[in-house]
Amino acid sequence: MELYEKSVIQRNNWIRWYLPLALLLFCIALILSPEHERAQFFIFLLIPCIPAMIKAEERSRSYFWAAAILGIAYYVLNMLVFKMHVWQLKYELVHPNGLFDFLIPMNHFLHSIPFNDGMFIRQFATPWLDQILVPIYVHGFVVPAAVMAVYYVATKQPVKVVQAIFAFHALQYVMILPFHFWVESYQVWQVQNMFDGTFFTDPIVNYRHWLVSGAKVPSFNHAFPSMHTSIATAIIIMALREKNRFFRWIMVIFNVTVIFTTVYLGIHWILDLIGGILLGWSAVKIGDWVVARPTFQLWINQFIERIERVLPERKSKKEMVRA
């Protein structure tokens, strides 16, 4: 009976704490201007994930601070990757024939594969579904990974933060960079306009200015492999390892939707998805290999112990009452 009452009290406490926070975040998302659409997406995806963070198993404060410090490193690395990507796109504007004037053309090959263009999915496209799926495609490249990083910090999992560094954007960008420099693979809608005489328009034209303002973005040429798919695949694999079932399914469903949008919108070929899945799986396996090394395990344990020594001792409730 005591265990039951204790569980009821704990449940009521987190509900009483969660509902006002969720309402506050929801109101903040609503009042944000359209220019902050990515922040809105982040908040809307974060809200249903907060209960999983609250219910996480108890760990010492040192684990939280270790995860938070590594989370800052995760953020800084991702900002550097974004800056490198912008530099890469500007470089390609000046050097359209690839690094060292070398390009492997794939457009004819991709166009020649039956059903590779995904038209069997795009035939069901509707304007209202486009309005839903275009923002999911655009923001699904960054937002789910950011939510995963926050989740790992909130649940005090510093090792998972390190795995996220390897599994998500930082390592994957390095892995995909040779394809960006030396493989010419246009997006589906572009190739169909070139070879089939169609008049499809860029499905995310309103978002292109985010990367290189006032210039044609050469990311049109980077269809193979799909990094949207590789990031989503890595997130799905990592999310399925979490104990909280509700969190797992939120992340899986959202990221499967991201992969679906890449074909539905006429951006990526089916072959791009296969390449992206392999890339994402490889990045996760590299992260697994790194954190399994005895050297890393020794380092992370020492890192947590140092933080434990630096943190002030927390007084017990009895000591606080006596004081």
C-alpha positions, 0 to 999 in steps of 0.5 A, a space after each residue: 500500500 505504501 509503495 502504491 501511495 508513493 507512486 501516486 504521489 510521484 505521478 501527481 508531482 510530475 504532472 503538477 510540474 509538467 503541465 504548467 511548463 508544457 503550457 508555458 512552452 506552448 504559449 512561447 512557441 505560439 507567440 514566436 514570429 514566423 522567422 523563428 519557425 525552427 524554434 517553434 518546431 523544437 518546442 513542439 517536439 520537445 513538449 511531449 518528450 519532457 515526461 520521459 526526461 522527468 521519469 528518467 532514473 536517478 543519477 548523481 549531479 555529476 552525471 548531469 553536469 558531465 552531460 551538460 558540458 559535453 552537450 555544450 561541446 556538441 552544440 559548438 561542434 554543430 555550429 562549426 559544421 554549419 559554418 563549414 557547410 556555408 563555406 562549402 556552398 560558397 566555394 561551390 558557387 565559385 568552383 561549380 566543377 567540383 574540387 580539383 575540377 573533378 566530378 562523377 556524374 550520376 544524374 543519368 544513372 539515377 534517372 534510368 533506374 525504374 521507380 527510383 524517382 518515387 513518383 509512386 508516392 508523389 502521385 498522392 501529393 496534395 497542397 495541404 499535405 505539402 504545407 505540412 511536410 515541407 516544414 517537417 523536411 526543412 526542420 527535421 534535419 536539425 530539430 530531432 537531433 537537438 531534442 535528442 541532445 537535450 534529452 541526453 543531458 536531462 536524463 544525465 547520460 554523458 556517454 550518449 551525448 558523446 555518441 550523438 556527436 559521432 552519430 549525428 551531424 558532426 561526424 556525418 558531415 565529414 563522411 558525406 563531404 567527399 560526395 558533396 565535392 566529387 559526386 554530381 547528383 541533382 534532386 529528382 525534380 531538377 533531373 525530371 525537368 532536364 530529361 523529361 521536359 516537366 516544369 516542377 519547382 523547387 519544393 523548398 524554395 522559400 527556405 533556400 535563403 537561410 544558407 546562402 542569401 541572394 545566390 543559387 544554392 548548390 545543395 541542389 547537386 547533393 542528392 546522393 546520399 541523403 543526409 536527411 535520411 542518414 541523420 533520421 536513421 541515426 536518431 531512430 537507432 539511438 532512440 530505440 535504445 531508450 527505455 521510455 516507450 513513449 519517447 521512442 515512438 515519438 522520435 521514430 514516427 517523426 524521423 520516419 516522416 522526415 525520410 518519407 518527405 524526402 521522396 514525397 517532395 521530389 527531392 531525393 531518389 530511392 537510391 539516395 535513401 539507401 545510401 543515407 541509411 547506410 551512412 547513418 548506420 555507419 556513423 552510429 557504429 563508429 560512435 558505439 566503437 568509440 565509447 566501447 574503447 577502454 581508453 574512453 571509458 577510463 576518461 569518462 569515469 575520470 571526467 565524472 569523478 573530477 566534476 564530483 570533487 568540484 561540486 559542493 556537497 549537498 546537505 540532507 533534509 535533516 541537516 537543512 532542518 537542523 540548520 
